[in-house]
Amino acid sequence: MNNITISIFSLALASLLPMTIAILLPKRTNFYKSPIVQGFGLGVYSALIILLFREGVEHSGAINTVIWFVAGLIISVSIGIYLKEFHHHHTDEERVHSHTKTSVTRILVSDFFHNIVDGIAIVSGFSISTSVGLISLLGVVGHQMIQQAGQQVLLVENGVTPKKAITISFLISLSLILGYFLRDQEVLEHILIPLSAGIVAWKIGTDILHSSWSKKSVFGFFVGAVLLAITLILIPHGH
């Protein structure tokens, strides 16, 4: 097989393999209400935000990273305004519905952009050599599996049923394939890394501030953050 075929096949694998984590997780909604599980989801995304910001600084400098991170925050606030998160609501039900819909949108938009960056990393790796491409694929699949678990937790926690969350996550994961068509857009990659971090940072920050923390939720947070950090730092993924 030539590198083009291998790249496309690898992008498909990177989209599908992490979904096994979401499929294997319990389908009971009560599972996702556990303090350990909720802490885990926040820990995964907190580590992701920090490491994406760090990666942005390494690749395109602090000023560029801060600019696009702030742009991500502005997009996140704009999503809230568009979906009326900040409007006065007449009932608690209206307020909760608006907040959960906004939170889900932020998670998915951020993941959509981050997946494109991962797709570019895989294709770029295979353009160098098959071995470099396989290392990039391993790195992406590794952290995507941990991130997928965190994403499933956050989606269900925000009102999406477990089965629907799997379907939505799979559709968003297909944005990895866009990395093939944008593989030569290095400038775009440098924008999307901090932008995706900024979009989800608002949601994670507010969740952390408003969560009722216990020893179990702190433990879950620590486990999620460490697992995500290990897969991103120790396994190269070629951004």
N, C-alpha and C positions, 0 to 999 in steps of 0.2 A: 504493500500500500504506500502511496506517496504521502507527503506531509499534510496536504490539504485534507485528504480522506481521514488520516489519523487525527487531525485537529478537530474536525467535525464530529467524529466518533467520540473523542475525548470530551468535547463540550456536552454531548448528549449524556455521557456517563456522569459528568459533574452535575448535571441537572437532576438525574434520576437517583443516584446512589444516596445522597443526603435525605431523600424523601423516605427511605426505609426507616429512619429514626422516628419520623412523625407517625408513620404507619404502625410501628411497634409500640408506641406510647399508648397508655390506657385511653379508652374512649369515654370513660366516666368523667363528667364535668367536675365532680367533687375532688378528683385527683389534682386538678389544676388550681384548686383553692387552698391546697396545703401550703403553709408558710415556707417550707423548704423549697417546694417547686416554684412558688412565686419569686422567692429570693434568687433561685437559680436563673430564671429568665432575666431578671434585672441585672444580675452579675455578668451574664454572657454579653448583653448589649452594652453595659458600662465598659467592660474591657474592650469591646469592639470599637467603641467611640474613641477611647484613649489611644488604642493602637493604630487606628486609621489616621488620627490627627498626627501621631508620631511619624507614621509613614509618609504623610503629606509633607511634613517639614523636611524629612530626609531627601525626598525626591524633587520638591519644587520650592523649598525655602519657607521660612516662618511667615513672611508677609503674605505670600500667595495663599498659604494654607489658612491663615486667619481670615482673609478676605472671603474665601469660598466657604469656610465653616460658618461665618456670620451670614453669608447668603443662604446657607442651608437653614439656619435658625429663622431667617426672614420667611423662607418658603414654608417652614413648619407653622409659624404664626399665621401666615396667609391661608394655609389649609384650615386652621382653626376658625379664622374669620369667615371663610367661604362656607364652612359647614356649621356656622353659627355656634361654635363652642363657647364663645365669650358673650353671647347674647343673654338677655334675661329670659329665663324659662318659667312658664307658669306652674309647671309640676316637676317633681323630682324625676319622674319617668322621662320627661322631655330632656332634662339636663343630662341624665345618665346616657340616654340614647345618643345625644349629640357628642358627648365626650368620648364614648366608646367608638363611634364611627370615625371620629377625628383621629383617635389613637391608632386604629387599624390602618387608616390611610397613610399616616406618617410612617409606620413600620414598613408597609409594602412599597411605598415610593422610595424610601431609603434603600431597601433591599434590592429593588429593581436596578438602581444606579450602581450599587456595590457589585451586583452580579455581572454587570457589563464589564467592570474593571477586572473581575476574576476571569471572565472569558478572554479578555485581551491578554492577561497574564499567561493563560494556557496556550493560546495560539502563538504568542511571541516566543514562548519556550520551545515549541515544536519548530519554529522557523530557524532556531539556532541548531538544534539537534534533537533526535528522538529521546535521548537520555534526559536532557534538560527539560523537554516537554513533559516527560513522565514525572519528573520531580515536581514540576509546577502543578500537574494534575493532582498528584498525591497531596500537596500542600493545600490546594483549593478544596478538595473533597474532605480533607481532615477538618479544616475549620468550618466548612459549610455544614458538616454533620452536627457539630456542637451548636452552631448558630441556628440550625433548623430546629433543634430541640428547644432552644430558647425562644425562637419565633413562635413555635406551636404553643408554648406556655402563654406568651403574651397575647396571642390572638384569641385563645380560648378564654383567658382571663378577662378580655375585653368584649366578651359576648358572642364570639363566633363559635359554632358547634365544632367539636373535634374533626368530624368528617369534612365539613365545609372548609375548615382551616387547612386540611391536607390538600384539597383541590385548589384553593387559592394559592397556597405556597408553591404547588407544582407549576401553576401557570406563570407565577412571578419568576420561578427558577429558570424558565425558558429564555429569560433575558440574557442568560449566559451566552446564548448562541449569537446575540448581537455583537459580542466581542469579536467574532470572526470578521464581520463586515467593518468594524471600527479598529481593526488591529494596528493600523498605521497612525492612529490619532493619539499620539503621545500627550499632546496638550490637553485633549479631552480627558484622558485618564487622570492627569494631575488635577483637573477640576473636580472630577466625580468622586475622588477619594475623600477630600474634606467636605464636599457638598453633602454626600450621603451621611457622613458623621454628624454634620450640623442638623440635618432634617430630623434624625431620630433622637438627637441629644435633648431637644426640648421635651419630648414625651418621656424619656427615661428620667430626666432630671425632676420633672414634676411628680412622677410616680415614686421616686426615691423620697422626695420631701413629704409626700402625703401617705406613705405606707406606714402601717403599724409594725414596727420592727420587734422581733423576738430573737432568742438565741437560735431557733431553728431557721428563721428567714435569713439571719446573718450568715449562718453556716452554708445555706443554699447559695447565697450571693457569692461567698468566697469560692465555693466549688465551681460554680459557673464561670466566674471571672478567671480562675486559674486554668481550667480546662481550655477555654477559648484562647488565653494567652499562650499556653503551651503549643497549641496547634498552629498559631500564627507566627510565633517567634522561632520555635525549634524546627518546624518543617518549612523549608523555603517554598515560596509560591510565585516568585519571579515578577512581582510588580515593578 
